[in-house]
Amino acid sequence: VSFSCNDSVAVIVETKPCPFVLVCVYRSPSLNFNENHNIIKQIKDVDITGEYELVVVGDFNLPDVSWDMGTVKCPVGSVNKFFTFQKSFLDMFNYKNLHWLLDDGYV
């Protein structure tokens, strides 16, 4: 699997009956715009073909994401970069048709 992000890794797990690609991400809160964009791009570019599923886990440090609602808690129409990049992560999960699992409100 081609995946290149600091503090993150992607591996192929060959299990039967359902092999999968596991992406483990740590997104530091101090990343700049380009580093955030790189994480999103790398996950979007993971090519899942055939029988493989995609599983993404990690610590995304997205404090304004309401995972149970699938939204970013911000003022309506906000163009604040802090909020928009958090929305970009949610958009990426939706683009890849990924779903998040919650346990008592935590992902």
All heavy atoms as an XYZ file, in Angstrom:
859
protein
N       0.850     -1.176      0.000
C       0.000      0.000      0.000
C       0.894      1.236      0.000
O       1.780      1.352      0.842
C      -0.933      0.032      1.237
C      -1.730      1.300      1.287
C      -1.822     -1.179      1.253
N       0.634      2.133     -0.905
C       1.392      3.376     -0.963
C       0.739      4.394     -0.023
O      -0.399      4.800     -0.224
C       1.395      3.909     -2.398
O       2.063      5.142     -2.446
N       1.480      4.780      1.024
C       0.942      5.697      2.022
C       2.100      6.377      2.708
O       2.963      5.717      3.279
C       0.094      4.928      3.045
C      -0.733      5.795      3.928
C      -1.977      6.232      3.512
C      -0.282      6.174      5.176
C      -2.759      7.037      4.329
C      -1.046      6.977      6.001
C      -2.289      7.404      5.572
N       2.144      7.702      2.643
C       3.290      8.417      3.190
C       2.840      9.629      3.992
O       2.614     10.699      3.444
C       4.212      8.857      2.051
O       5.288      9.583      2.552
N       2.698      9.438      5.293
C       2.340     10.521      6.214
C       3.142     10.337      7.493
O       3.329      9.207      7.952
C       0.854     10.489      6.567
S      -0.238     10.976      5.255
N       3.580     11.452      8.068
C       4.265     11.378      9.350
C       3.336     10.790     10.404
O       2.147     11.101     10.435
C       4.718     12.761      9.806
C       5.829     13.300      8.947
O       6.518     12.549      8.259
N       6.012     14.599      8.970
N       3.865      9.933     11.253
C       3.129      9.356     12.388
C       1.921      8.530     11.971
O       0.993      8.346     12.756
C       2.679     10.446     13.369
C       3.836     11.239     13.936
O       4.883     10.619     14.201
O       3.711     12.462     14.113
N       1.902      8.033     10.738
C       0.784      7.239     10.244
C       1.320      6.105      9.379
O       2.421      6.185      8.844
C      -0.175      8.106      9.422
O      -0.657      9.175     10.193
N       0.510      5.064      9.242
C       0.943      3.906      8.465
C      -0.276      3.214      7.854
O      -1.382      3.311      8.390
C       1.737      2.919      9.364
C       0.865      2.328     10.440
C       2.423      1.846      8.543
N      -0.051      2.530      6.745
C      -1.093      1.704      6.131
C      -0.492      0.340      5.814
O       0.635      0.255      5.310
C      -1.624      2.360      4.867
N      -1.231     -0.718      6.145
C      -0.768     -2.083      5.891
C      -1.924     -2.911      5.334
O      -3.092     -2.632      5.596
C      -0.212     -2.754      7.162
C       1.032     -2.042      7.660
C      -1.262     -2.831      8.249
N      -1.563     -3.936      4.587
C      -2.554     -4.902      4.105
C      -2.606     -6.037      5.112
O      -1.569     -6.572      5.514
C      -2.178     -5.438      2.715
C      -2.215     -4.304      1.693
C      -3.103     -6.578      2.313
C      -1.714     -4.700      0.320
N      -3.812     -6.381      5.538
C      -4.010     -7.489      6.476
C      -4.739     -8.590      5.715
O      -5.883     -8.405      5.288
C      -4.825     -7.036      7.718
C      -5.019     -8.206      8.669
C      -4.135     -5.865      8.410
N      -4.050     -9.694      5.503
C      -4.603    -10.822      4.748
C      -5.328    -11.770      5.692
O      -4.704    -12.619      6.323
C      -3.486    -11.568      4.002
C      -2.794    -10.752      2.947
C      -3.624    -10.558      1.688
O      -4.691    -11.197      1.537
O      -3.204     -9.742      0.848
N      -6.619    -11.587      5.836
C      -7.437    -12.466      6.664
C      -8.517    -13.086      5.794
O      -8.876    -12.543      4.752
C      -8.097    -11.695      7.821
O      -8.956    -10.698      7.267
C      -7.074    -11.053      8.720
N      -9.031    -14.203      6.240
C     -10.129    -14.832      5.514
C     -11.349    -14.798      6.397
O     -11.246    -15.018      7.588
C      -9.773    -16.272      5.150
C      -8.651    -16.319      4.148
C      -8.403    -17.711      3.657
C      -7.212    -17.651      2.734
N      -7.084    -18.679      1.823
N     -12.488    -14.458      5.901
C     -12.818    -14.301      4.485
C     -12.709    -12.858      3.988
O     -13.045    -12.594      2.848
C     -14.274    -14.747      4.426
C     -14.838    -14.281      5.728
C     -13.702    -14.439      6.722
N     -12.234    -11.933      4.820
C     -12.288    -10.524      4.433
C     -10.950     -9.813      4.658
O     -10.729     -9.229      5.710
C     -13.403     -9.827      5.214
S     -13.659     -8.132      4.707
N     -10.049     -9.842      3.673
C      -8.803     -9.090      3.820
C      -9.091     -7.591      3.794
O     -10.092     -7.154      3.222
C      -7.979     -9.516      2.603
C      -8.981     -9.944      1.600
C     -10.159    -10.486      2.371
N      -8.232     -6.820      4.429
C      -8.484     -5.385      4.482
C      -7.188     -4.590      4.525
O      -6.125     -5.130      4.815
C      -9.384     -5.021      5.674
C      -8.834     -5.388      7.016
C      -8.143     -4.457      7.773
C      -9.021     -6.663      7.541
C      -7.646     -4.787      9.033
C      -8.534     -7.000      8.795
C      -7.842     -6.052      9.541
N      -7.320     -3.311      4.199
C      -6.224     -2.370      4.344
C      -6.494     -1.592      5.621
O      -7.570     -1.014      5.786
C      -6.124     -1.415      3.133
C      -5.054     -0.361      3.374
C      -5.838     -2.194      1.858
N      -5.528     -1.604      6.528
C      -5.649     -0.907      7.793
C      -4.788      0.351      7.731
O      -3.586      0.274      7.490
C      -5.189     -1.795      8.947
C      -5.162     -1.160     10.330
C      -6.568     -0.773     10.778
C      -4.512     -2.110     11.336
N      -5.421      1.501      7.929
C      -4.715      2.780      7.969
C      -4.795      3.294      9.400
O      -5.891      3.479      9.933
C      -5.342      3.802      6.990
C      -4.632      5.146      7.093
C      -5.306      3.280      5.563
N      -3.643      3.488     10.017
C      -3.565      4.018     11.383
C      -3.000      5.429     11.302
O      -1.898      5.626     10.788
C      -2.666      3.159     12.252
S      -3.243      1.481     12.455
N      -3.763      6.404     11.804
C      -3.409      7.811     11.658
C      -3.257      8.472     13.019
O      -4.088      8.276     13.903
C      -4.504      8.562     10.861
C      -4.216     10.049     10.792
C      -4.657      7.980      9.467
N      -2.194      9.241     13.155
C      -2.110     10.198     14.246
C      -1.978     11.567     13.597
O      -1.007     11.820     12.884
C      -0.922      9.953     15.186
C      -0.785     11.092     16.180
C      -1.724     11.236     17.199
C       0.208     12.045     16.067
C      -1.646     12.301     18.095
C       0.293     13.112     16.954
C      -0.643     13.230     17.965
O      -0.575     14.288     18.828
N      -2.956     12.435     13.821
C      -2.916     13.791     13.280
C      -2.620     14.742     14.425
O      -3.452     14.994     15.285
C      -4.248     14.185     12.627
C      -4.104     15.467     11.784
C      -5.435     16.127     11.518
N      -5.980     16.771     12.693
C      -5.564     17.944     13.192
N      -4.594     18.611     12.634
N      -6.143     18.456     14.261
N      -1.395     15.236     14.428
C      -0.997     16.172     15.470
C      -1.809     17.456     15.342
O      -2.043     17.941     14.231
C       0.492     16.497     15.327
O       0.841     17.562     16.174
N      -2.235     18.032     16.469
C      -2.983     19.296     16.410
C      -2.152     20.445     15.836
O      -2.701     21.450     15.417
C      -3.338     19.579     17.869
C      -3.126     18.316     18.603
C      -2.136     17.508     17.828
N      -0.837     20.285     15.769
C       0.020     21.377     15.291
C       0.329     21.303     13.795
O       1.129     22.091     13.304
C       1.328     21.394     16.084
O       2.064     20.215     15.832
N      -0.302     20.382     13.061
C      -0.026     20.280     11.626
C      -0.478     21.526     10.889
O      -1.499     22.126     11.214
C      -0.716     19.063     11.017
C      -0.222     17.696     11.450
C      -0.960     16.603     10.683
C       1.273     17.555     11.265
N       0.267     21.874      9.846
C      -0.125     23.014      9.023
C      -1.092     22.562      7.927
O      -1.402     21.368      7.798
C       1.103     23.723      8.439
C       1.881     22.858      7.465
O       1.326     22.079      6.693
N       3.196     22.981      7.504
N      -1.553     23.513      7.117
C      -2.543     23.224      6.079
C      -2.051     22.134      5.128
O      -2.791     21.199      4.817
C      -2.867     24.502      5.288
C      -3.794     24.250      4.136
C      -5.160     24.139      4.335
C      -3.285     24.106      2.855
C      -6.010     23.884      3.264
C      -4.131     23.849      1.788
C      -5.499     23.748      1.994
N      -0.822     22.234      4.654
C      -0.305     21.252      3.690
C      -0.208     19.858      4.297
O      -0.501     18.864      3.629
C       1.065     21.694      3.156
C       0.952     22.887      2.237
O      -0.069     23.118      1.604
N       2.011     23.676      2.174
N       0.193     19.767      5.553
C       0.293     18.460      6.213
C      -1.093     17.846      6.416
O      -1.271     16.634      6.229
C       1.027     18.608      7.545
C       2.497     18.977      7.368
C       3.169     19.463      8.634
O       2.504     20.169      9.435
O       4.347     19.148      8.835
N      -2.086     18.669      6.783
C      -3.463     18.174      6.898
C      -3.971     17.703      5.546
O      -4.574     16.638      5.431
C      -4.384     19.267      7.448
C      -4.289     19.398      8.942
O      -4.496     18.440      9.663
N      -3.961     20.589      9.406
N      -3.729     18.493      4.515
C      -4.164     18.130      3.165
C      -3.511     16.821      2.728
O      -4.150     15.982      2.089
C      -3.830     19.256      2.183
C      -4.309     18.975      0.800
N      -3.519     18.376     -0.144
C      -5.504     19.186      0.217
C      -4.201     18.221     -1.266
N      -5.411     18.716     -1.070
N      -2.242     16.616      3.093
C      -1.541     15.387      2.727
C      -2.195     14.162      3.363
O      -2.350     13.131      2.694
C      -0.064     15.469      3.116
C       0.700     14.254      2.643
O       0.580     13.837      1.497
N       1.484     13.679      3.536
N      -2.587     14.254      4.628
C      -3.259     13.110      5.272
C      -4.551     12.784      4.526
O      -4.827     11.626      4.205
C      -3.562     13.388      6.757
C      -2.270     13.455      7.563
C      -4.482     12.303      7.337
C      -2.467     13.859      9.007
N      -5.343     13.801      4.241
C      -6.610     13.584      3.536
C      -6.353     12.959      2.172
O      -6.999     11.985      1.782
C      -7.383     14.914      3.415
C      -7.843     15.379      4.790
C      -8.567     14.773      2.462
C      -8.354     16.798      4.831
N      -5.393     13.507      1.435
C      -5.081     12.996      0.099
C      -4.596     11.558      0.160
O      -5.007     10.722     -0.657
C      -4.037     13.872     -0.576
C      -3.677     13.423     -1.989
C      -2.645     14.316     -2.611
C      -2.273     13.926     -4.021
N      -2.340     12.539     -4.379
N      -3.732     11.248      1.124
C      -3.198      9.888      1.234
C      -4.319      8.878      1.503
O      -4.335      7.796      0.909
C      -2.138      9.811      2.330
C      -0.863     10.548      2.022
C      -0.075      9.911      0.899
O       0.060      8.697      0.817
N       0.444     10.742      0.013
N      -5.250      9.218      2.374
C      -6.370      8.299      2.651
C      -7.268      8.188      1.428
O      -7.692      7.094      1.049
C      -7.160      8.737      3.901
C      -6.272      8.648      5.141
C      -8.411      7.864      4.081
C      -6.885      9.237      6.394
N      -7.564      9.316      0.780
C      -8.386      9.272     -0.437
C      -7.751      8.400     -1.511
O      -8.444      7.723     -2.261
C      -8.589     10.680     -1.005
C      -9.729     11.440     -0.434
C      -9.911     12.735     -1.208
C     -11.166     13.454     -0.787
N     -11.345     14.707     -1.546
N      -6.418      8.420     -1.586
C      -5.715      7.704     -2.645
C      -5.482      6.227     -2.363
O      -4.974      5.513     -3.232
C      -4.367      8.383     -2.935
C      -4.524      9.730     -3.626
O      -5.644     10.057     -4.080
O      -3.511     10.462     -3.700
N      -5.839      5.756     -1.159
C      -5.704      4.321     -0.895
C      -6.647      3.590     -1.842
O      -7.856      3.812     -1.832
C      -6.030      3.973      0.578
C      -6.075      2.465      0.771
C      -5.005      4.598      1.511
N      -6.059      2.762     -2.700
C      -6.825      2.072     -3.736
C      -7.319      0.730     -3.206
O      -6.517     -0.158     -2.923
C      -5.952      1.879     -4.967
C      -6.724      1.323     -6.142
O      -7.954      1.515     -6.203
O      -6.088      0.689     -7.009
N      -8.618      0.642     -3.050
C      -9.236     -0.591     -2.574
C      -9.886     -1.270     -3.770
O     -10.790     -0.721     -4.398
C     -10.300     -0.304     -1.493
C      -9.682      0.442     -0.322
C     -10.967     -1.586     -1.015
C      -8.558     -0.291      0.364
N      -9.389     -2.440     -4.094
C      -9.949     -3.168     -5.232
C     -10.305     -4.580     -4.796
O      -9.792     -5.098     -3.805
C      -8.937     -3.236     -6.392
O      -7.737     -3.845     -5.914
C      -8.629     -1.856     -6.940
N     -11.192     -5.173     -5.568
C     -11.552     -6.567     -5.322
C     -12.184     -6.790     -3.978
O     -13.100     -6.102     -3.564
N     -11.630     -7.745     -3.252
C     -12.236     -8.202     -2.003
C     -11.798     -7.417     -0.776
O     -12.242     -7.688      0.325
C     -11.879     -9.677     -1.811
C     -10.380     -9.893     -1.704
C      -9.956    -11.317     -2.037
O     -10.529    -11.913     -2.951
O      -9.039    -11.807     -1.361
N     -10.921     -6.425     -0.933
C     -10.388     -5.690      0.205
C     -11.353     -4.636      0.726
O     -12.048     -3.980     -0.033
C      -9.054     -5.017     -0.154
C      -7.938     -6.003     -0.317
C      -7.695     -6.593     -1.549
C      -7.150     -6.372      0.762
C      -6.677     -7.518     -1.701
C      -6.123     -7.293      0.617
C      -5.902     -7.865     -0.624
O      -4.905     -8.775     -0.765
N     -11.365     -4.495      2.042
C     -12.100     -3.430      2.716
C     -11.081     -2.424      3.235
O      -9.893     -2.717      3.329
C     -12.920     -3.990      3.884
C     -13.998     -4.970      3.477
C     -15.146     -4.321      2.729
O     -15.389     -3.119      2.927
O     -15.800     -5.034      1.944
N     -11.550     -1.245      3.600
C     -10.687     -0.218      4.163
C     -11.118      0.076      5.590
O     -12.292      0.350      5.848
C     -10.755      1.061      3.322
C      -9.970      2.269      3.835
C      -8.479      1.959      3.905
C     -10.223      3.481      2.943
N     -10.168      0.035      6.511
C     -10.405      0.369      7.909
C      -9.429      1.484      8.278
O      -8.214      1.327      8.101
C     -10.188     -0.854      8.837
C     -10.366     -0.458     10.290
C     -11.120     -1.993      8.451
N      -9.961      2.603      8.747
C      -9.137      3.735      9.148
C      -9.360      3.964     10.634
O     -10.498      4.119     11.077
C      -9.495      5.012      8.351
C      -8.640      6.186      8.795
C      -9.363      4.772      6.854
N      -8.279      3.958     11.397
C      -8.355      4.192     12.842
C      -7.315      5.232     13.218
O      -6.377      5.483     12.471
C      -8.120      2.894     13.651
C      -9.175      1.847     13.345
C      -6.730      2.343     13.392
N      -7.504      5.843     14.371
C      -6.468      6.741     14.834
C      -6.974      7.867     15.699
O      -8.136      7.907     16.094
N      -6.064      8.767     15.950
C      -6.346      9.963     16.738
C      -6.253     11.139     15.784
O      -5.169     11.538     15.372
C      -5.332     10.089     17.867
C      -5.601     11.272     18.780
O      -6.518     12.070     18.481
O      -4.895     11.407     19.791
N      -7.418     11.683     15.416
C      -7.456     12.745     14.424
C      -7.405     14.142     15.040
O      -7.211     15.111     14.329
C      -8.704     12.601     13.544
C      -8.628     11.405     12.646
C      -9.118     10.180     13.047
C      -8.031     11.504     11.410
C      -9.025      9.070     12.234
C      -7.930     10.404     10.574
C      -8.433      9.182     10.995
N      -7.573     14.237     16.343
C      -7.524     15.541     17.017
C      -8.378     16.581     16.289
O      -7.881     17.637     15.881
C      -6.077     16.031     17.154
C      -5.337     15.260     18.210
O      -5.753     15.213     19.361
N      -4.248     14.618     17.811
N      -9.627     16.273     16.135
C     -10.584     17.177     15.488
C     -11.627     17.576     16.536
O     -12.715     17.011     16.602
C     -11.242     16.488     14.287
C     -10.270     16.000     13.203
C     -10.989     15.164     12.171
C      -9.547     17.176     12.558
N     -11.309     18.558     17.372
C     -12.136     18.854     18.542
C     -13.531     19.381     18.226
O     -14.420     19.272     19.068
C     -11.321     19.909     19.301
C     -10.482     20.555     18.261
C     -10.150     19.460     17.287
N     -13.747     19.917     17.033
C     -15.058     20.474     16.720
C     -15.918     19.537     15.890
O     -17.030     19.898     15.506
C     -14.893     21.818     16.004
C     -14.205     22.829     16.899
O     -14.767     23.124     17.974
O     -13.099     23.283     16.556
N     -15.418     18.337     15.627
C     -16.217     17.356     14.896
C     -17.183     16.693     15.873
O     -16.784     16.201     16.916
C     -15.339     16.301     14.198
C     -16.196     15.166     13.651
C     -14.526     16.933     13.081
N     -18.442     16.729     15.518
C     -19.463     16.003     16.263
C     -19.653     14.671     15.530
O     -20.377     14.589     14.535
C     -20.774     16.803     16.286
O     -21.800     16.028     16.856
N     -18.964     13.649     15.990
C     -18.970     12.366     15.286
C     -20.358     11.734     15.273
O     -20.735     11.097     14.293
C     -17.954     11.418     15.916
C     -16.542     11.868     15.699
C     -15.740     12.473     16.617
C     -15.791     11.798     14.492
N     -14.517     12.768     16.056
C     -14.519     12.360     14.753
C     -16.056     11.308     13.219
C     -13.528     12.435     13.787
C     -15.064     11.388     12.255
C     -13.815     11.944     12.541
N     -21.115     11.922     16.354
C     -22.449     11.315     16.369
C     -23.395     11.977     15.371
O     -24.320     11.349     14.870
C     -23.045     11.308     17.775
C     -23.105     12.678     18.412
O     -22.363     13.581     17.993
O     -23.893     12.848     19.354
N     -23.133     13.242     15.031
C     -23.977     13.959     14.064
C     -23.334     14.017     12.669
O     -24.004     14.318     11.690
C     -24.238     15.388     14.543
C     -24.955     15.471     15.877
S     -26.618     14.778     15.800
C     -27.424     16.039     14.841
N     -22.036     13.760     12.587
C     -21.335     13.846     11.308
C     -21.196     15.279     10.815
O     -21.266     15.539      9.622
N     -21.000     16.204     11.763
C     -20.895     17.621     11.415
C     -19.741     18.256     12.182
O     -19.198     17.670     13.112
C     -22.183     18.385     11.767
O     -22.414     18.263     13.183
C     -23.391     17.851     11.009
N     -19.410     19.476     11.777
C     -18.435     20.274     12.511
C     -19.195     21.360     13.238
O     -20.008     22.071     12.629
C     -17.385     20.888     11.551
C     -16.439     21.800     12.313
C     -16.606     19.792     10.841
N     -18.956     21.481     14.540
C     -19.627     22.495     15.353
C     -18.952     23.840     15.113
O     -17.875     24.107     15.649
C     -19.572     22.120     16.826
C     -20.301     20.828     17.162
C     -20.121     20.456     18.616
C     -18.807     19.689     18.724
N     -18.510     19.172     20.032
N     -19.569     24.663     14.253
C     -19.018     25.977     13.935
C     -20.160     26.897     13.501
O     -21.248     26.427     13.182
C     -17.965     25.883     12.840
S     -18.601     25.404     11.233
N     -19.894     28.192     13.482
C     -20.927     29.124     13.030
C     -21.323     28.834     11.577
O     -20.478     28.484     10.754
C     -20.250     30.497     13.142
C     -19.126     30.299     14.100
C     -18.688     28.879     13.941
N     -22.595     28.977     11.276
C     -23.097     28.749      9.921
C     -22.362     29.672      8.947
O     -22.205     30.861      9.212
C     -24.623     28.994      9.859
C     -25.132     28.899      8.420
C     -25.349     28.007     10.758
N     -21.893     29.103      7.838
C     -21.218     29.887      6.822
C     -19.787     30.262      7.161
O     -19.177     31.080      6.467
N     -19.232     29.679      8.200
C     -17.880     30.020      8.627
C     -16.862     29.659      7.542
O     -16.954     28.612      6.904
C     -17.523     29.286      9.917
O     -16.175     29.541     10.264
N     -15.899     30.542      7.336
C     -14.792     30.269      6.415
C     -13.477     30.154      7.192
O     -12.406     30.154      6.599
C     -14.684     31.361      5.321
C     -15.886     31.312      4.396
C     -14.509     32.736      5.930
N     -13.582     30.035      8.511
C     -12.414     29.864      9.362
C     -11.687     28.583      8.946
O     -12.281     27.507      8.907
C     -12.863     29.799     10.818
C     -11.721     29.631     11.784
O     -10.918     28.710     11.655
N     -11.668     30.503     12.773
N     -10.395     28.681      8.637
C      -9.625     27.524      8.165
C      -9.611     26.383      9.174
O      -9.562     25.217      8.800
C      -8.198     27.940      7.828
C      -8.082     28.736      6.577
C      -6.626     29.039      6.256
C      -6.541     29.896      5.013
N      -5.154     30.183      4.659
N      -9.667     26.710     10.453
C      -9.671     25.675     11.487
C     -10.908     24.787     11.359
O     -10.834     23.571     11.497
C      -9.605     26.319     12.865
C      -9.443     25.329     13.990
C      -8.262     24.627     14.146
C     -10.474     25.104     14.879
C      -8.108     23.707     15.177
C     -10.335     24.191     15.911
C      -9.140     23.491     16.055
N     -12.058     25.398     11.064
C     -13.286     24.630     10.904
C     -13.344     23.941      9.540
O     -13.775     22.800      9.428
C     -14.518     25.527     11.068
C     -14.667     26.098     12.454
C     -14.826     27.453     12.643
C     -14.660     25.280     13.571
C     -14.968     27.993     13.915
C     -14.800     25.808     14.850
C     -14.956     27.164     15.021
N     -12.885     24.638      8.494
C     -13.011     24.068      7.148
C     -12.117     22.844      6.957
O     -12.522     21.899      6.282
C     -12.731     25.117      6.051
O     -11.434     25.685      6.246
C     -13.773     26.205      6.058
N     -10.922     22.830      7.563
C     -10.105     21.623      7.384
C     -10.707     20.451      8.146
O     -10.602     19.303      7.710
C      -8.632     21.859      7.727
C      -8.244     21.603      9.159
C      -8.081     20.328      9.642
C      -8.032     22.666     10.024
C      -7.713     20.100     10.961
C      -7.667     22.449     11.335
C      -7.510     21.166     11.803
N     -11.377     20.717      9.290
C     -12.041     19.628     10.006
C     -13.179     19.060      9.156
O     -13.374     17.851      9.093
C     -12.560     20.115     11.358
C     -11.436     20.425     12.337
C     -11.940     20.813     13.695
O     -12.391     19.946     14.446
N     -11.873     22.096     14.025
N     -13.902     19.942      8.470
C     -14.953     19.484      7.560
C     -14.353     18.678      6.411
O     -14.957     17.715      5.942
C     -15.765     20.655      7.029
C     -16.897     20.183      6.125
C     -17.910     21.229      5.873
C     -19.076     20.786      5.042
N     -18.882     19.688      4.113
N     -13.150     19.046      5.982
C     -12.490     18.304      4.905
C     -12.256     16.849      5.299
O     -12.340     15.951      4.456
C     -11.154     18.955      4.540
O     -11.354     20.230      4.008
N     -11.952     16.601      6.583
C     -11.785     15.222      7.033
C     -13.114     14.469      6.951
O     -13.162     13.337      6.486
C     -11.217     15.173      8.452
C      -9.732     15.288      8.493
C      -9.122     16.525      8.563
C      -8.931     14.153      8.443
C      -7.739     16.642      8.597
C      -7.548     14.254      8.469
C      -6.954     15.507      8.542
N     -14.203     15.093      7.394
C     -15.511     14.441      7.290
C     -15.868     14.187      5.833
O     -16.394     13.124      5.491
C     -16.590     15.302      7.942
C     -16.606     15.323      9.462
C     -17.707     16.256      9.952
C     -16.776     13.941     10.043
N     -15.590     15.148      4.959
C     -15.864     14.977      3.534
C     -15.083     13.794      2.969
O     -15.599     13.022      2.154
C     -15.516     16.249      2.754
C     -16.442     17.408      3.058
O     -17.529     17.181      3.654
O     -16.073     18.549      2.720
N     -13.831     13.638      3.413
C     -13.015     12.518      2.942
C     -13.607     11.182      3.381
O     -13.678     10.241      2.610
C     -11.578     12.673      3.457
C     -10.641     11.530      3.082
S     -10.575     10.184      4.287
C     -10.135     11.051      5.758
N     -14.055     11.098      4.646
C     -14.680      9.856      5.113
C     -15.913      9.532      4.281
O     -16.134      8.383      3.909
C     -15.056      9.948      6.598
C     -13.889      9.870      7.528
C     -13.622     10.893      8.420
C     -13.047      8.773      7.527
C     -12.542     10.830      9.290
C     -11.962      8.684      8.389
C     -11.717      9.724      9.266
N     -16.708     10.544      3.977
C     -17.897     10.327      3.153
C     -17.520      9.951      1.726
O     -18.144      9.071      1.125
C     -18.793     11.570      3.168
C     -19.459     11.761      4.505
O     -19.844     10.803      5.166
N     -19.581     12.998      4.932
N     -16.496     10.588      1.167
C     -16.020     10.286     -0.184
C     -15.611      8.819     -0.303
O     -15.894      8.157     -1.296
C     -14.841     11.205     -0.528
C     -14.136     10.860     -1.805
C     -14.633     11.300     -3.029
C     -12.959     10.102     -1.792
C     -13.974     10.985     -4.209
C     -12.299      9.784     -2.969
C     -12.813     10.222     -4.173
O     -12.169      9.913     -5.344
N     -14.936      8.308      0.737
C     -14.485      6.912      0.733
C     -15.584      5.956      1.202
O     -15.358      4.760      1.316
C     -13.256      6.737      1.627
C     -12.003      7.430      1.142
C     -11.504      6.908     -0.188
C     -10.728      5.630     -0.043
N     -10.083      5.193     -1.292
N     -16.774      6.500      1.484
C     -17.904      5.708      1.964
C     -17.562      4.974      3.261
O     -17.924      3.816      3.462
C     -18.397      4.727      0.895
C     -19.795      4.250      1.183
O     -20.589      4.953      1.796
N     -20.112      3.039      0.760
N     -16.835      5.674      4.139
C     -16.465      5.116      5.436
C     -17.487      5.527      6.489
O     -18.138      6.558      6.359
C     -15.073      5.620      5.851
C     -13.922      5.195      4.955
C     -12.651      5.933      5.340
C     -13.708      3.692      5.021
N     -17.600      4.730      7.516
C     -18.514      5.003      8.622
C     -17.722      4.928      9.914
O     -16.777      4.160     10.025
C     -19.656      3.984      8.648
C     -20.360      3.883      7.339
N     -21.338      4.760      6.953
C     -20.184      3.034      6.302
C     -21.754      4.454      5.752
N     -21.072      3.402      5.322
N     -18.107      5.724     10.893
C     -17.387      5.698     12.156
C     -18.227      5.001     13.206
O     -19.446      5.030     13.169
C     -16.969      7.093     12.613
C     -17.987      8.166     12.409
C     -18.985      8.545     13.256
C     -18.124      9.007     11.270
N     -19.714      9.564     12.715
C     -19.211      9.869     11.482
C     -17.413      9.116     10.062
C     -19.615     10.830     10.561
C     -17.821     10.057      9.152
C     -18.910     10.902      9.406
N     -17.508      4.357     14.110
C     -18.165      3.656     15.210
C     -17.985      4.453     16.471
O     -16.886      4.919     16.782
C     -17.538      2.263     15.390
C     -17.604      1.349     14.178
C     -16.834      0.064     14.450
C     -19.041      1.046     13.817
N     -19.067      4.627     17.215
C     -19.028      5.378     18.449
C     -19.230      4.460     19.649
O     -20.017      3.528     19.596
C     -20.140      6.443     18.481
C     -20.094      7.510     17.408
C     -21.319      8.388     17.495
C     -18.850      8.355     17.557
N     -18.525      4.781     20.723
C     -18.702      4.064     21.974
C     -18.872      5.139     23.054
O     -17.906      5.813     23.396
C     -17.493      3.173     22.269
C     -17.672      2.374     23.534
O     -18.825      2.185     23.981
O     -16.651      1.932     24.094
N     -20.078      5.317     23.536
C     -20.389      6.350     24.536
C     -19.981      7.742     24.068
O     -19.426      8.549     24.813
C     -19.704      6.040     25.876
C     -20.298      4.808     26.531
O     -21.481      4.532     26.298
O     -19.565      4.135     27.286
N     -20.217      8.018     22.775
C     -19.936      9.340     22.239
C     -18.530      9.534     21.744
O     -18.190     10.580     21.217
N     -17.678      8.543     21.914
C     -16.300      8.649     21.449
C     -16.106      7.738     20.258
O     -16.644      6.644     20.213
C     -15.303      8.265     22.547
C     -15.353      9.213     23.707
C     -16.137      8.937     24.822
C     -14.648     10.401     23.675
C     -16.194      9.820     25.896
C     -14.699     11.299     24.735
C     -15.477     10.986     25.842
O     -15.539     11.875     26.876
N     -15.318      8.210     19.319
C     -15.041      7.389     18.130
C     -14.067      6.310     18.498
O     -13.158      6.496     19.243
C     -14.466      8.261     16.995
C     -14.133      7.414     15.791
C     -15.432      9.343     16.630
